[in-house]
């Protein structure tokens, strides 16, 4: 079960519509142009996310950092690129916690 502090961090991360949209898009990484099936395991490149969301690179990176800190996504570095994917285990734990609390 997630702690109260962890829940607060998740709710803060999800309080922004753009961050929620990124999380929804990451549910289907193949929906990003140029995404290859073998890339699904590591995630979607931050530059592809940034192009799709239409925000500045710094804002997109900050949003992804908040989602990562809340445990909703994981980040993988490959050279100079960072790839993000949903942390489905953590999201499932969040949903179980919400079901128990509410």
MILUM-141543 format. One record per residue: residue in three letters; x, y, z of N, C-alpha, C in turn. Coordinates in steps of 0.2 Angstrom, whole numbers, padded with zeros to 4 digits, always signed. Each point is the difference from the previous one (the first is absolute). Last residue first. Layout:
N
ALAXYZXYZXYZ...
This chain:
102
UNK-0052+0021-0001-0007+0003-0002-0005-0005-0001UNK+0022-0007+0006-0001+0006+0004-0007+0003-0001UNK+0007-0019-0012+0000-0002+0007-0001+0006+0004UNK+0002+0002-0023-0006-0004+0001+0000-0002+0007UNK+0018+0013-0007-0006+0004-0001-0006-0004+0002UNK+0020-0012-0001+0000+0004+0005-0006+0005+0000UNK+0004-0014-0018-0002-0004+0005+0000+0005+0007UNK+0007+0010-0020-0007-0001+0000-0002-0005+0005UNK+0023+0005-0001-0004+0006+0002-0007-0001-0001UNK+0014-0017-0006+0000+0001+0007-0004+0006+0002UNK+0003-0004-0023-0004-0005+0003-0001+0000+0008UNK+0016+0014-0011-0007+0002-0002-0005-0005+0003UNK+0022-0006+0001-0001+0005+0005-0007+0003-0001UNK+0007-0016-0015+0000-0003+0006-0002+0005+0006UNK+0004+0007-0023-0006-0003+0001-0001-0003+0007UNK+0014+0020-0011+0002-0005+0005-0007-0004+0002UNK+0007+0014-0024-0004-0001+0006+0002-0005+0005UNK+0018+0012-0016-0006-0004-0001-0004+0000+0007UNK+0022+0014-0015-0005-0001+0005-0005-0005-0001UNK+0027+0009-0007-0007-0003-0002-0004-0001+0006UNK+0023+0016-0009-0004-0003+0005-0007-0003-0002UNK+0027+0006-0011-0007+0000-0001-0003-0003+0007UNK+0023+0002-0007-0002+0006+0002-0008+0001+0000UNK+0010-0024+0002+0004+0006-0002-0002+0006+0002UNK-0016-0014+0008+0003-0003-0006+0004+0005-0003UNK-0016-0004+0024+0005+0004-0004+0003-0004-0005UNK-0024-0001+0014+0006-0004-0002+0004+0005-0005UNK-0023+0001+0019+0005+0003-0005+0006-0004-0001UNK-0028-0002+0009+0007-0002+0002+0004+0004-0006UNK-0025+0005+0012+0004-0002-0005+0007-0002+0002UNK-0016+0006+0016-0005-0002-0005+0004-0002-0007UNK+0008+0008+0023+0000-0007-0001-0005-0002-0006UNK+0007+0023+0009-0007-0003+0003+0000-0008-0001UNK+0018+0012-0009+0000+0001+0007-0006-0003+0003UNK+0000+0001-0023+0005-0005+0002+0000+0000+0008UNK-0013+0017-0011-0003-0007+0000+0005-0005+0002UNK+0009+0021+0000-0005+0000+0005-0004-0007-0001UNK+0016+0005-0016+0003-0001+0006-0005-0001+0006UNK-0008+0006-0022+0002-0007+0001+0004-0002+0006UNK-0006+0022-0004-0006-0004+0001+0002-0007+0001UNK+0017+0015-0006-0002+0001+0007-0006-0004+0002UNK+0008+0000-0022+0004-0004+0004-0002+0001+0008UNK-0012+0012-0016-0001-0007-0001+0005-0004+0004UNK+0003+0023+0000-0006-0002+0003-0002-0007-0001UNK+0019+0008-0011+0002+0000+0007-0007-0002+0004UNK+0000+0001-0024+0003-0006+0003+0001+0001+0007UNK-0021+0012-0010+0007+0001+0000+0004-0007+0002UNK-0025-0004-0009+0003+0004+0005+0008+0001-0001UNK-0017-0015-0012+0001+0007-0003+0002+0005+0006UNK-0005-0025-0002-0003+0004+0005+0000+0008-0002UNK+0011-0017-0014-0007-0001+0000-0004+0004+0005UNK+0024+0002-0002-0003+0002-0006-0007-0001+0000UNK+0012-0008+0019+0000+0007-0001-0003+0003-0006UNK+0003-0023+0003-0005+0002+0004-0001+0008+0000UNK+0018-0010-0012-0006-0002-0003-0006+0003+0004UNK+0021+0002+0009-0001+0005-0005-0006-0001-0004UNK+0007-0015+0017-0003+0007+0003-0001+0005-0006UNK-0001-0027-0004+0005+0005+0001-0003+0007+0002UNK-0010-0025+0006-0001+0005-0005+0005+0006+0001UNK+0002-0027+0008-0004+0006+0001+0000+0004-0006UNK+0010-0022+0006+0004+0005+0003-0005+0006+0001UNK-0009-0019-0011+0003-0003+0006+0004+0006+0004UNK-0009+0003-0022-0005+0000+0005+0003-0002+0007UNK+0012+0000-0022+0000+0005+0005-0004+0000+0006UNK-0001-0016-0019+0006-0001+0005+0001+0006+0005UNK-0016+0002-0018-0002-0005+0005+0005-0001+0005UNK+0000+0024-0011+0001-0007-0002-0002-0005+0005UNK-0005+0027-0007+0001-0005+0005+0000-0007-0003UNK-0005+0021-0012+0007-0002+0000+0001-0005+0005UNK-0020+0015+0005+0003-0001-0006+0007-0002+0000UNK-0018-0005+0019+0004+0005-0001+0003-0002-0007UNK-0015-0015+0011-0003+0006-0004+0004+0006-0001UNK+0007-0021+0012+0000+0000-0008-0004+0005-0003UNK+0001-0002+0024+0006+0003-0003+0000-0001-0007UNK-0019+0000+0018+0001-0003-0006+0006+0003-0004UNK-0005+0007+0022-0003-0007+0000+0000-0004-0006UNK+0008+0023+0003+0005-0005+0001-0003-0007+0001UNK-0014+0019-0003+0003-0001-0006+0005-0006+0001UNK-0011+0008+0019-0004-0003-0004+0003-0002-0007UNK+0012+0013+0015-0001-0006+0003-0004-0005-0004UNK+0003+0023-0006+0006-0004-0001-0001-0007+0002UNK-0017+0015+0005+0000-0002-0007+0006-0004-0002UNK-0002+0009+0022-0004-0005-0001-0001-0003-0007UNK+0013+0019+0004+0003-0006+0003-0004-0006+0000UNK-0009+0021-0007+0005-0003-0005+0004-0006+0003UNK-0017+0011+0013-0003-0004-0005+0006-0002-0005UNK+0003+0003+0027+0001+0004-0006-0003-0004-0006UNK+0001-0009+0022-0004+0006+0000+0000+0005-0006UNK+0012-0021+0007-0005-0001-0004-0005+0006-0001UNK+0020-0001+0014+0002-0001-0006-0006+0000-0005UNK-0005+0002+0023+0003+0006-0003+0003-0001-0007UNK-0009-0019+0011-0005+0005-0001+0003+0006-0003UNK+0015-0016+0007-0003-0002-0006-0006+0005-0002UNK+0012+0004+0020+0004+0001-0005-0003-0002-0007UNK-0012-0005+0020+0000+0008-0001+0005+0001-0006UNK+0000-0022+0007-0007+0002-0003+0000+0007-0002UNK+0018-0007+0013+0001-0003-0007-0007+0002-0004UNK+0001+0005+0023+0004+0004-0003+0001-0002-0008UNK-0013-0014+0015-0003+0006-0002+0004+0005-0003UNK+0006-0025-0005-0001+0004+0006-0003+0007-0002UNK-0004-0025-0012+0004+0006+0000-0001+0005+0006UNK-0001-0028-0002-0004+0006+0000+0004+0006+0000
